[in-house]
Amino acid sequence: MFKFTITDKNNFLLVVLEGRLMIHEDAQKLHQDVTKQINKENNHVIVNFEKLEYLNSSGLGALITILTKSRNMGGDTIITKVPKTINELLLVSKLNTVFKIELDTNEAINSLEKIKNN
């Protein structure tokens, strides 16, 4: 089972993933719900993986779509709290070189502040 929450924090969207992101329909709903909230004023996304148990190519595709939309709007997407097994997937797929990955939400917020101040 997979579920997610999206919280608009004014400066960024906080997306918390939970469960197993492996069904195409779940991935599609995730990227549609997140990308429709991304705009020029609210273009940064922090995705918390702490409760994510599994991720496959459908989930990776959704995350890449979110990343692309946020960057096209002048922002960025940062992943936090990555479990070891999912971190290995990001390393093997080399997506760790595409996404910014931070240890926790506070570090991600600090990273976003640096981006905004440049």
Order of alpha helices (4+ residues) and beta strands (2+ residues): beta-beta-alpha-beta-alpha-beta-alpha-beta-alpha
